[in-house]
Every structure is written in structure tokens, then in C-alpha cells.
């Protein structure tokens, strides 16, 4: 896993650059952002993916969805 890429997404330095992340890296970033209290929409914007993509990852990881 590319921890630096995940950290850049989580810290907001790579906004919109996350589509190049592999699934495990996306899972890690989504999990960290969700724990910081970001909504699915906010996570999607930060990662440059759709809200539905965030929801799919959260569902697969067993994390509840956060609206907004």
C-alpha cells in the first residue's frame, strides 16, 4: 500500500488525485476520512470520486454511510 498517497488524500493535498489509488488504498483513505467525521459527499469530493464509489467502499468495509 502506498501510505504516502493515502496520507496526501487524507490531508487534502491530493484533492482529485485519488482515482489512481488502488482499492486497498481507497479503503484506507475512506476509513480515515470517515473517522474524521467527513460525509460521503465530502469524502467523494476530496478523493475525486463519486459519492456512490465512497458508499460502495464503506459498505464493503462495514462502515455506516454518512449523508450530506
N, C-alpha and C positions, 0 to 999 in steps of 0.2 A: 504494500500500500504506500502511496506517495503522501506521507504525512504533511509535507510542506505544502502541497497543493490543497489538501484538506484545510490546513490552517489558514491559507490565503483566502479561501472561500468563507470560512467561518469568521475571519476577521474583517471581511468585506473588501479586501484588497484586490480580489479577482472577480468582482461582480460581473456576471455574464459569461465567465470563462469556464464554468463548471461542466458544460456538456462534454468536455474532454476527460472528465473523471470517469473511472471505471465504477461499476456497480458497488463494490465494497467501499470505495472512497465516497461515493454519493451517500451511501447508508451512514457512514461515519459523520459526514458533514450535516446531513439532515438530523441525525440524532443529537449532535452537539447544538445545532441551532434551535431545535425543539426544546432542549433542556434550558436554553437561554430565554425561552418564552416567545419565540417568534411564531407567527401564524403560518399556515401553509402558504398563503399568498406572499408573505414576506420572505419566506424561505425560497419560494419559486423565483421571486424577483432577484434575490441575492445570488442564486445559483444559475440564473439564466435558463430555467426550465419551466415547464408548465406546472400549474397547481396540481393537475391530475398526476403528473410524474411524482411529485412530492407525496401525494396521497398513496400512490402505489407502493412507494418505498416504505412509508410509515406503516401501512397495512401489513406488508410482508414482515416487518420487524416487530409487529405487535404494539406499535405506538398509537395512541389515540390521535385522531385528526383534530386540528385546531382551525376553526373557521376564521374568516376575515380576508 
